[in-house]
Amino acid sequence: MELNRRTVIASAAAAGIAATALGTTAEAATGSASPGRRPVKEHFGTLADGTKVYRWSLENGGTHLKVLSYGGIVQSLEIPDRHGRRTNVSLGFDNLDDYVASSPYFGALIGRYGNRIAKGRFTLDGTNHQLSVNDGENSLHGGAKGFDKRVWDVEPFASGSDVGLRLHRTSDDGEMGYPGTLRATVTYTLTRGGDWIIDYAATTDKATVVNLTSHMYWNLAGEGSGSIEDHELRIAASRFTPTHAGLIPTGELAKVAGTPFDFRRAKPVGRDIRAGHPQQVLAKGYDHNWVLDKGITAEPEHVATLRDPSSGRTLKIATDQPGLQFYSGNFLDGTLTGTSGRTYRQGDALCLETQHFPDSPNQPAFPSTVLRPGETYRTRTVHRFSA
């Protein structure tokens, strides 16, 4: 398997290409689709410095999304079950204070660099860069104040049968230790068929590293409903990246065959989660990057399917990225109370983050995450829902 090492990727020309990769549209599967509603804005809370935070609500094709200007956070994502009953399938809070004080990245936009960078250091073009360290000795998800803790400018739109939000922010040269002024735009689109598409784009005035993603916590039975260990998961990956303590990759691309990490055929998340594999012991479950068989592609391709047997809800994910971080909610410990008023415990949700590999700036064998002036970083992830 050959992995293209360039970060600058041609994005999908249209949502129809991604729809083909994912198969039957939600509209065809359900027999109907509700019309899109132009996004509605409301005040959600105020930060300590007086900055107002807004919540945007949008609906299309049976999917209902609520997004905060703080962190680009998806506070709620509602989809129907096999009986047409809609519920929120994303973990989150009902107030701004909890997002600021104690959120483990619930529903957030992640940047400048999703996942971990060893010791918060990397060298680019002969220059050493020290990043904000916020995960032991490592830098995680952009540092102590990454994109998830910034207020974004939000522009609603309606285009044909689609509705959505364009989120913009400028990350100054040196923010959290990263070189270059990075101008980022992230677009959330809801299609008539109920797909949720995320388009990421960024430019820089100095060479830098970029790895943007979304940190959704999924429970297709419904937020606050309990464990996801009976959810069935399939990942189109024959290899994964083992880690040292601290969850930094060793550099090996290990085969999943014969290990608990083999999800090439759908199986319940909980079937092998306590198998005692040394990598599971390190991570307290699953918290690893899967090396997608398709590698980097010009358009999104279907790479993962998650299904809840009890409700019939199914999520299919397509991406142009080379990796998928599967995290099984290992560090949810019962101290956080979500939007339903219920507490979140270990294994009450999982994350499927489309990405380049962790610690890529320090791993020459991994696909590169370098972005240079004159280039545009582009990537797309498509979420398709059915029941």
N, C-alpha and C positions, 0 to 999 in steps of 0.2 A: 504494500500500500504506500503510495507516494503522497506526502502532505505538502501542498503548496505553502511556501513560507512567507508570502506577502500578506499583509494585513488589508491593504486597499483592495476591496472586492467589488465587482460589479453587482449592484443590487438587482432584485427581481424587477423586470420591466413593468409588470402589472400583477395585481392580486390574483388574476386568473391563472398565472403560471403556478403560483403556490397552491391554488385550489386544486389544480390537476394533480400535483404531487401528493395531496392529501386524500384524493378520491372524492366520493360523493359529497356534495355540498350539504350543509345543515338544512337549507331550505328544501332540497329534494327529499332529505331523510324524514323531515317532519311534515311535509306536505304544504307548509305555509311559512311565511315570514312576516313579522310585524314591521311596519314602516319605521324608518329612522327618525329619532327626535333630536332636534338641534340641541347641543349641550346647554345645560342650565347651570348657572353659577350661583353659589351661596357662600356666605361667610362661615368658616369652620372654627377659627380660633385666632389668637394673637400671640406672637412670640414675645419673649422677655424684652427684646429691643423695640417693641412696638410694631413690628412688621405683621401685617395681616395675612392670614392664610385662608385660601379659598378652596372649596370643594366643587368640582364639576361633575354633573350627572349626565350620562348619555346612554341611549338605548337604540338597538337595531337588531333585527332578526331574532328576537327573543333573548338576546344578551344585554344585560344592564351593568354598566360600569360606573364606579364613583372614584374620582381621581383627585388627589390633593396637589396644590401648587407646592407644598412642602415635600421635597424629595421625589416629586413625581409619583408619589405613593398611590397604588391602587388600594383604596380602603375597602372596597367591596366589589365582587364580581359575581353576579347572579345569573344562573342558567337553569333551564327546566330539567326535570327528571323524566322517566319514561311515561309518567302520567301527566306531564305538562306543569307540574308544580315546581315553581322556581325558588331557589335558595342561594344564599351566598356561599361560595366554595373557596374563599380566600381568607386566611387569618389576618386579623388587624384589630385596631382599637376604635372606640367610639368617641375619642377626644384627642386633641392635639398634645396635651401635656404628656400622655403616655408615650406617644411617638417620639417626643423629644427626649424623655428621660430614660426609657427602657426598651425601645424596640430592637429586636434582633433582625432588623432590615425587612420587616413585614411589608411586602408589596412594593418595595422601593426600587427606583432607578439606581444602578450601581456604576460608579466611575470615580476617578478616571480609569481605574483598573480593577475589574472584577476579579475576585479570588485573592490569593496570597502572593506576596513577593518576599523572598527569604531575607530576613534581617532588614527589610525595608531599603535594600540597596540594589543598585544596578549601575552598569557602566555603558554609556552610549557614545559612540564616536570618540572614545578616549577620555571622556569626562565622567567622573564618579558622581552619582546622585544619591542623596540620603532622603528617604521619604518619612512621613509620619508613621510611627510604629504604634500599633493599637491592638495587636493580637500576640501576646507574649513578646518575643523579640522580632516578630514579623509585621509587615503591613498587610492589612486586610481590607478589601473593598474600597480602596482609595484613601485610607487613613482615617484619623480621628474625626475629621469633618469632610467626608466624601460627598459625592453628589446626592446621596440619600438624605443629607442634613442641610441642603441648600434650598432656597426658595427659587422656583423656576418661573419665568414668564410664560403664560399659557394663552394660546390663541385657538379659539374654537373654529371649526369649519364644517361645512356640509358640501359634499362634492358628488353630484349624481345621486346614487342610492347609498353612498357612504357618509358617515358622520365621524368626527374625531376631534382630537386635540393635538396642536403642535406645541411642544415645550422647548423653550430656548434658555440657555445660559452661557455666559463666558467665564471660563476658569482661567484666572490670571497666571502669568508666568510665575512659577515658584509655589503655587498653591499646593499645600501638602507635600512640597518638595519636588513636584513634577516640573520639568522644563517646558517652556513654550506657553503662549496664550492659546488656549483651546476653545474654539467656538463650537458648541454642541447643539444639535437639534434632535429631539426624539419625538416621533409622531405615533400617536395611538389612533388606530382606525378600527371602527366597527363596520363590518360589511352588512349588506342586506341579508346574507345567509347566516349572520351571527358570528362570523370569524372575528377574532381580535388579532390585529396585525401590529407589530412594533417595528418601526423603521428607525435606525440609528444613523446619524451622520455627524462628522466632525472634521474641522480643519485646524491647522496649527501654523504658527510663524517660526517655530524651531522644531528640530527633531525631538520627538517624544515617544512615549508608549501609551497605547490606548486599548482598552478591553471593556466595552460597555455591555451590561446585561440587565435583566430584571430579576428581582429576588422574590417572586411569588411563593407563598406557602399554600399548597393545594390540599384540600380535603373535599373530594367530590361527593361525599355523603352529606356535606354541609359543615360549615365552620362551627367548631365547638361540639361536634357530634361524637368525638372519640377517636380511636386509633385508625390509622390508614394501613395497618398491616395486612388487611384483607384486600386492599386495592391490588389489581393486577397490572404489572408494569412490563413493558417490552422496550428495550433499547437496542438499536441497530449498531452494535459495537462489539468487535471481537477482542478488543484490548482496552486496558485502563491504565492509569498512571499511579502506581503504588507511591506511598509517601513515607518520609521519615516521621518521627515524633514532631509535632507542630504542624503536620499535614502539608509539608513542603515536598513536592515530587522528588523521587530519587533520580529521575531521568530515564527510567526503564519504561518501555511500553509492554506491559505484561499481558499475556493471554488470559482471557476470562474463562476459557474452557476448563471444566473440572473444578471450578471455584464458586463460591457464593456470589461472585460478581457477574455471573453469566445470566444476562437477561435477554439473550437473543430470541428466546421464545418467552412469551408472556408467562409470568408466574406471580403469585402473591408476594408482596413486598416482605411480609413476615416469614416466608417459608424458610429462608436461610439466614435471617438477620442475626440469629444467635448461634451460628455455626462455629464460632470461636476462631475463625481465620485471623492470623496476626494483624492484618490490615483492619479488620473490623474491631479488634481490641483497641488499636490505636485511635480509631475514629469514634468509638462507642456506637458503632453501627455502620451505615454507609455515609460517607462524606468524601467522595472521590470524583475525579474527572474521567469520563468514558471517552475513549478515542473513537470517534464515529467512523464507520467503515467508508463512508462516502468522501471523507476529507473535506477540504474547502471547495465549495461549488458556487457557480455564478448566480444560481437561483436557489431558493429554499427547497430542500428535499425532506420528506417525512423521515424522522429519526426516532421518534418515541411515541408510545401509546400508553395512556393511563386509563384504567376503567374501574369504576366502583360497581361491583355486582349487585349491591342492595338497591341502588337507585337507577342503575343502567346508564348513568352519566359517563361519557367517554371524552377524553381530551387527547387530541393528536397534535403533535408539535412538529413543525417543519422549520429548518434553519439552513443558512449557508455557512455556518460556523463549523470548525473541525471538532469541537468538544462539547460535552454536556456534563455539567456537574449535578450529580444526584446526591441530595442530602436528605436523610430520613428523619429530620427533626430531633436529633439526638440530645440537644441541649435545652429543649423545652422542659421546664422543671416544676411546673405547677404554680409559679410565682406571678404569672401574667394572666390577666383577665381580659377576654376578647369582647368583640362587638355583641355577642350573644349573652354576655354576662357569665359565661362559663370559663373556667381556667383551662390553660393549655398545658398538657403533660407530654412527656417524651413520646414521640411517634404519633402525635395528633395531626401532623401534616408532613408533607415532603416538598422539596424544591427540585426543579429541573431547569437549570440555568444554562442557556446556550452561550458559548464562549470560546475564546482561545484558551490554551492550557494554563494552569496556574504556574507562576514563576517563569513564564516564557522569557522575560528579559535576561534571565540568568541561565537559560537552558538552550544551548546552541542547536540541539537536535529537534527542538520544538518549533512549530510554526511561529514566525516572527510577529510581534505586535507593534513594530516601529511604524510611526507615521511621520512623514516629512513635509516641509512646506511645499505647496503646489499639489499635494495629494489630498484626496477626500476619503476619509474612512466611511464606509457604508456597510451596513449589515441589516438583515431582516429576519424576524422570527414570526411565524404564523401559528396561532392557536385555533384549532377547530373543535367545536363542541357538538356532541350528538347524544342521543339517549335511545 
